[in-house]
Amino acid sequence: MTRALALAAIRRLVASGESETLEFKRSTGELREAAQALCGFLNHQGGMVVFGVAPNGRMVGQEVSDATLRDVMAAVRDIDPAPQVEVRRLDLGSGRALIALRADAGRAAPYTYDGRPFIRAGNTTRRMRREEYERLLLTRLHAQHRWETLPATGWTVADLDADEIRQTVVEAVAAKRLAAVPTEKPEAILRRLNLLADGTPTQAAVVLFGKNPLPQFPQCEIRLARFRGITKSEFIDNRQIQGHAFALLRHAEAFFDMHVGIASRIVPGRMRREDRPQYPPEALREAVVNALCHRDYSEAGASIGIAIFDDRLEVWSWGRLPRDLTPEKLRVDHASVRRNELIADAFYRRGYNEKWGRGTQKIIRLCREGKLPEPDFLERSGEVGVRFWATTLGPGTEAGVPRWQREVLKALTFLGEGTVEQIRARIESPPTARAIQTVLGTLVRKGRVLRTGKARSTRYRPAE
C-alpha cells in the first residue's frame, strides 16, 4: 500500500467517527488510554487506534520521532500475551504525522494491559468484569489443550499421506484460500496449516492425513449401512472403513453413488424421462463434511455413521452441540462454533465448507431446490445427526410408499412412539384423525408399525 493510498484509507475511517473498532487520540500523551483501547480491541473483534486525531475527527497530527515510536512499542509490549499489532506512521506534511495501530481479534484472549483486562463496548473501553475474564481464560486454555492440537505421540511426517497433503495445497490455491505451492515439502505445508507441534504432527494432522491411523486412532472410522425397508432389521450392505478424513469422505460419496437411487418420471408432453438423485449430492457431502469437522474426536470408541433406508438417509457424528446451540437453531442464522478448528480449517481451505455457520442452512436450501422435504436435525445420547427424506417418484408416492403412509412413518421415526393426535401434530397440513387411523391400520398390517394399548390409550411405534 502506498503512502497516498494508506492516508486516503485512514481519512475515510476517521470520517466515519469513533466506533466499536476505532479510537482517536490527539497525541501519544494519551498513550496509556490508547493501550487500554488496543487491549479492548484484542479481547473483542479487533480495531484500530489512531494518534493525531482531535476529538472532533480533525486530523491534526503530531511530531513523531524515533523515541515516540519506541514509546508506542513499549506500551504495546506491556500487553500480555504478546499481541500482533501493525504500527504505521503516516506523514501529513509540515513535520506532522499520524500513528495508526491496528490489531485483529486475538486468538490468545484474554489480553491484559499493565496487568488489567479491558474490553470494547460500543465506542468506549472499560475494565473487563471478572466473570468475562474467567470465561475467556477458560476458552483460551481449552484451545491450547484441546484434543486436535496435542502432538501425536510416535508419529512423524513420513507417517502422513504426502500426496493428500499436496492435493490440499492444489485445491486450496485454486480456491484462493492458501498462498503456497504444491512443490513445498510436506513439513512446510503442515507448518502453514498449524499442524505441527515442535516438529511432531498434531493429532489433527493424523485425522486429516494419517496413512494408517489404526490402532492408535480408532476414531478415524466411518460406518456405512444400507438397510432393507425402513428399519434396521436387515442389512443390504454393511461396511466399516478406516482412514484419514479425506479418504473417509471419498468412501462415503462412493457409497452414496452405489446405494442412493435415481428418481425418474416421464415429463408430460415430452418423449423423454427426467432423472434426478433421490437426495441432492451436494447436501449429502455437506452433511458428511460437517460430521468430519465437528465431531468429538476425543472419544476413541466413537465414529461417524451413515444409514440409508428406503425412505430416508441419516448421517450421525459423536459429540453434543456446542454452547447454546440446539437442533432448532441450526435451521436459522447461528454463530459458527467449531470444535476442531484445525481440522475444519483444512476442509475450508480446500473449498469444502465455509466459516460462517451456514452449512446446515445450505443443506435445507439444497433440499428445497430438489423439491424434498426439509431435513431434520437431531441430537440424541451424545450424537448429532441430520435426517434426509427421500424424493417423490410420482404423484402421491415416495419410493413406492403412498404419501400419507410416508408422512406417518416420518412422524413416528421422529417421535419414537406416539398417539394418533401426536402423530397428526407432526404432519404439515394433515388429514383428519380418522384418516390417520386408517393409514396406521394399513402400516400395522404391513408390519411396518407396531400397535400397543386399546381405545384412547393406543400408541404406535416403528417396527424394528
N, C-alpha and C positions, 0 to 999 in steps of 0.2 A: 504494500500500500504506500503510495507516495505521500509526501508531507501534505500536499494540497488536498488530496482525497481524504486523508485522515482528518485534517482540520475541518473539512466540509461535513464529514460524518459526525464529528463532535458538535459542530454548530447545530445540526439537526436534532441531536439528542438534547442539547441544552435548551433548544427552543421548546421542547415538549415539557420541560419542567421537571422538578424532583418527583420521584415515584418510588415504587417498591423496589426498583432495581437501579435507581440513580440518585446520587447525593452530591450536592455542591458544597465546596469550601472556598472561602475567599482567598485563603493562603495557607501555607504549611504551619502557620501559627496555630491552626486548629487540627494539628496532626493527630493528637490523641483522640479527638472525637471522630476523625476520619478513619482511624484504625478500628475503632469500635464499629463504625458502619460497615467497614470491609469484613469484619468478623461476622456481623449480622448477615451480610450477603452470602458468605460461605455457608452459614448454617441454614439458609433459606433456599433461594433459587438463583443465586448469583447476582452480580450487579457491578456498577462502576462508581468510583469516587473521582471527581474532577476538582483539582485545585486551580484557583484563579478565576472563579465564577462568583459574582456577587449574589446575595440572596434573591435579587430581582431577576436573575438569569443573565445579567450583562457579563460578557467575557472580558474581565479586566486584566487578567494575567498577573504574574509576579516575576521578580528576578529569581532565576533558577541557576544556582551554581552547582559544582560537583558536590560541595558539602551539603547542599539542600537535598540532592538525590540520595546521598549517604544517609541522611536523617530519615528520609522516607523509607529506605530499605531497612533501616534499623527497626523502625516501627513495624514493618511487615514481619520481620524476624521475631518480634515479640508475640506473634500469633502462633498458637500451638494446637494441633500438629502443624508442621511447616506447610504452608499452602502454596499453590501455584498461582502467582499473581503476575499479570503483564503490566509493566510500567512503561509509559510512553510520554516523552516530552514533545510538546507541540509549540513551536515558536509563533508568536503573534506579531513580531517586529518591535522595533524600538526597545530592544533588550528585555522584553517581557515574554513569558511563555505560560502555557498550561501544563499541568502534570495530570495524566489520566491513569488510574489504577483500575484494572479490570480483573475480576475473579469469577470463575464459574462456580456453581454449587459444588461444594467439596464432598468427595466420597468418604472423607475421614471425619465427618461431623460426629460429635460436636466440637467446634473450634472455640478456643478461648483467647482473649487478648488481655495481657497483663494478669493472667490467672482467672479472668472472669468471662463467662459466656454471654454472648449477645445474639439477638435475633431481630430481623427486619419485620416491621408491622406497618403496612401502608408506606408512607414516606417518612417514617420515623424509626429510630433504633432504640431498643430497650433491653434491659437485662433479661436474660432468659430465666424463666421460672425453674425451680428445682426439678419438678416432675418432667418438664420438657427436656431438660439436660439429661436426666437419667434415661429417658426413653431413647434419645439419640445415641447415648453411650452404649446402651444395650444393643441397638441396631448395628453400631459400628463393630462391637465385639463379635456379634453374630456373623457379620460379613467377613471378618478376619479369620474366623474359625469355622465357617460353615463347611459342610462335607466336601463340596466340589473344589475348594481352594487348598485342601490339605494335600501334601505330597503323596504320591502312590508308592508306597514302600517297595523297594526291589525292582521298580520299573525304570527303564531307560528310554531315550528317544528311539533307539533301534527296535523297541518292542511295539512301536506305533506304526500304523499304516501310512507310509511316506506318500504313496500315490493319492490317498484320500486327503492328506494334508495339502498336497499341491493342488488338487482339484478344488479344495476350499478357496485357495488363492485365486484360481482361474475364475470361479463363479463370483467371488467377492469383488474382484476387479471389474468384471463385466457388469455387476450391479452397482458399481461406483461406491462401494462400501468398505474398500480397503485399498491403501496405496502401497502396493508391494508387487513383486514379480515372482512368477512360478519357479524361476531358477534359483531362488533363495534356498538355502539349506533348511530342512525341516525344523531344526533347532531355532533358527532365526524367525521362522514363521510362527512357531509356538510362542516365542517370546513376544512377538507383536500381538498375539491373541491372549497374552497374560496366562498362558497355560503351563508355565514352568515355575517351580519353586526352588530357588537356589540350584538351578540346572536339572532338577528332577521333575518329570511330568507330574502335573497335578492329577487328582482323581477325575476332574472334569476332562482332562486330556485323554484318559483311558476310556471314559464313556464315549467320547467323540471319535477316537481314532485307534483304540486298542485292538491289536490284531487277534489276540486270543485272551479275552478278559476272564474266562473261567480258569481255575476255580476261585480266584481271589475276588472277582466281581460278578457274583451270580445274578445281581440285579440287572445286568446287561442282557436282558432276555425279553422276548415278546411271545405271547401265546396267541395262536391263530386257530379259530374253530369255525367250521360250517356245520350247523345243526339241521337235521331234517325236521320240517314243520316249524312250530313256533315255541317249542320247549327245548330243554337241554337233555331230553331222554335218549336221543340217538345222534351219533356223530356221522356226518358225511366225510369230513376231513378234519384232522386234528394235528397241529404241529407246534413245536416249541423250538424257537430259533435263538441262538446266542450270537452276539457280535457287537460291534460298535454302533452308535446311534444312526449313522447314515446308512449302514448296511441294513439295520432293522427297518428303517423307513422304506428301503427298496423292496425288502421281503414283504412288507405289508402291502405295498402297491401291487406287487405281483400276485399276492393272494386275492386282492380285490379283482384284478383282471381275470382270475380263474373262476371266481365264485359270484361276483356281482353280475346280475343278469342285465340284459338289454330289453327295455320296454319297446314294443313295436305296435304300430297301428297304421291302418290304411287311411291316408288323407282323403276326405270326401272330395269327389270331383277330380281327383288326380290318380293316374295309373302308377302310383309309387307308394312305397312304405316309408314311414318316418320312424327312425330308430333313435333311442337315447338311453343312456345308462340309467339303471334303476336308482342310483344315487349320484349326485354331482361329484366327479372325481376330485375336483379342487377342494370341495368341502371335506371329503374324506381325508385328503392329505393334510389339510389344516388341522383336523382333529388329532391325527397321529402326531404331527409336529408339536402341537400343544402338549400332548401326553409326554412326549420325549423331553420337552424343555421344562415342564413344570412339575413332574413327578418328584416324589421324595426318594432320592437315591440312597439315603442313609439307612433305609430298611433293606437289608441284604436279601431277605427272602421274598421280596415283592417284585412284580414285573408288570408290564403293560399287557392288557388283554383285549383282543378283538373277537367279537362273536357275531356271526351272520346267521340270521333266521330267515324264514320265508317272508316275513312281513316287516322285518326291522334289522338294523345293524347297530352294534354298540361298540364303543371304544372306552376302555376303563384304564385309569392310571392310579397308582398308590399315592396317597397324601391328601390331607384335608385342604380345603380352600383357605388361602391366607387371610389374616386380619379379619375385616368385617365383610368380606365378600360372601355372597350367597348364590345359589344357582339362579335365583330370580335376577340378581344384579348383573349376572353375566349376559343377560339379554339386552342390556342398555349400556350407555356410556359408563365406563368404570376405569379406575386407575390401573395402570399396568404394574402389577406386583409380581416380580419374577423370583421364584425360589432359587433357581440356578442361573445366576447372572452370566457366568462364563459360557455355559452350555447354550443358553438362549442367544447369547451374542454371536456365537459361531453360526447358528442357524440363521440369524438375522443377516449376517454379512453375506451368506450365500443366497439371500433373497427368499428364504422360505417363510419368514414371518416378519412382523412389524414390532415396534417398541411401544405401541400406544394402547395396548389392551383392547384391540379391535378384532382379534381373531374369532371370538365367539359370535360377534355381530356379523362378521363376514360369512360364517357358516350359515347363519339364519338367512342372510341375503341370498346366498347361492341356492339354498333350498327353495326360497320363494321364487327365484328366477326359474328353477327347474320344475315349478308347479308341484312341489312336495309339501306335505305338512311341515310346520316348523319343528325343528328337533327339540328334544327335552334335554336339559342339563340337570344332572342328578348328583347327589352326594349320599354315600351310604357306607357305614362301617369303615371309615378311613380311606375310602376310594372316591374319586371324582370321575364322572362319565358323561358321555354325550350319546343320545339315542336317536338315530335317524329312522324315519318311517318310509316304507317303500313307495315308489311312484305308481301312479294309476296306469293300468294297462288298457283299460277301456271304460265305457260308460258304466258307472256303478260298481266296478270291480277293482281289486288291487291284488296283483299277483294271484288271481283266481279266487280271491276271497271277497264276497259281496261287501259293499261299502259299510253297512251298519254293523256287520259282524266284525269287520276290521276296526271300526271305531270303538266297539265294546271291548275287543281284545286289547286295544291300545290303552283304554281307560283302566282295565283290570291289571295290565302289566305295570302301570304307574302306581295303582293303589295297593297291589298285592292281594287284597281281599276287600269286598265291599258289597253293599246292598244295591238294589235297583236304583234307588234315588242317588246314592253316592256315585254310582257308575254314570248315571244320566247327567249329574252335575259336572262331570269331567268332559262331556262331549259338547262341542260347539254346535249351536242350533239343533238340539237333539229332537228325535221324535217323541211320541208320548211314552209314558211309563209302561203302558201295556205293550207297545211295540218293542221296547227294550226287553221286556219279559219274554216275548216271542223269540227274539234274537238269541237271548240267553238259553232258552229251551233248545234251540237248534244246536248251539255250540256245546251244550251238555250232551246231546245225543251223539254228536261227532267226537266226543271225548276230549274236546279242547278246553272245556271249563268244568270245574267240579262244583257241586252244589251241596251246602250243608244247612241244617235247620229247616223250619217249616213256617209257612204263613209270613207274618211280618218280620220274623227273625231269620228269614232265609238270607244266606250270604253266598257269594260266588268268588272263586279264585281260579287263576290259570292252572291247567293240568300240567304236572311235571312228569 
